[in-house]
Amino acid sequence: MTVDLRSDTVTKPTPAMLEAIMSAEVGDDVFGEDPTVKILEQKCAKMLSMDGAVFCPSGTMTNQIGIKVLTQPFEEVICYKGSHIYKYEGGGLAGNSNVSVRLLNGDRGRISPEEVSANINNSADAHQAISAVVALENTVVREAGSYYTLKQIASISELARSKNLKMHLDGARFFNALAETKEKPEEFGKYFDTISICLSKGLGAPIGSVLLYKKEYESKARRMRKAFGGGMRQVGFLAAAGIYALDHHIERLKEDHARAKKLGTALQNLSWVKSVMPVDTNIVIFEVAQGLTPEKVLTKFGEHRIKALPFSATEIRLVTHLDFTDAMLDKCLDVFAKIAF
């Protein structure tokens, strides 16, 4: 039995999801003629109380389009220093939008209104970029799935609005956060101008993310999708998978979280582990003991057919997901207890 904990993107469609895919009604989405895509976009917009949505191949694309429609060249995006849009999207903010970034420390990636306020540039000073967007990430991938509450988001949004700044949410694991806070998705739309949600992570769809937006960004968002190469044709097959995931895979995210917490607890007591970040959702990040490297530990994992991801010079990441079962959890716990260096 191979256990793949590299990411929650490694899941395969369930039999029921495959059935939904195969029975989908499709059309040419670039012409606006795919009925299943329309259903998905309308469903997502309604869920988060946004005006519209556009289906895209990836979360990187939805994030990049979101920032693009909210900014002009020479402006600046305020975000956490380890945010996905900054660290893991190939320099897209610079290349696609010609913007700079103001990087904040945050509390495990969660920035505060006070931090934002202290880092807004003086728009009258020609030496400084114009502060334009506050970008949040929920959950925060670099901080083991830490998450914002709605109250925290509301306070940041209120501050941003008072300073004429736009708000973007990288909600790649948005529903993982809600599984913990018990908040309703429709309560979030009013605090953002654009929101990206991913269907191919914890929700288990094979491909796809959706960018939600206020109505004034509809035309530009679709134009940017085309310009970025994201226009797809009979893509209702994939949209059907996303619809199925939203209908059937949100409630079960707590199962992933419970298994992740068990992994984190087990790792805390091992000699080859220096420390484990708090496990808030489905991501476990731990630092290997002094004298070891992630590569050495991962080699041991590999001997037992367990896959994980090196996450820094000293860290390893594990991510639980739809295809990670209790039997796989038991295997990991057994292997971890037996590993020695």
Secondary structure, DSSP 8 states (H G I E B T S, - for coil): --EE-S-TT-----HHHHHHHHT-----GGGT--HHHHHHHHHHHHHTT-SEEEEES-HHHHHHHHHHHH--TTEEEEEETT-HHHHSSTTHHHHHH--EEEEE-TBTTB--HHHHHHT---TT-TTS-EEEEEEEESSBGGGTTB---HHHHHHHHHHHHHTT-EEEEEETTHHHHHHHH---GGGTGGG-SEEEEESSSTT--SS-EEEEE-GGGHHHHHHHHHHTT---SSTHHHHHHHHHHHHHSSTTHHHHHHHHHHHHHHHTT-TTEEEE----SSEEEEEE-TT--HHHHHHHHHHTTEE-EE-SSSEEEEE--TT--HHHHHHHHHHHHH---
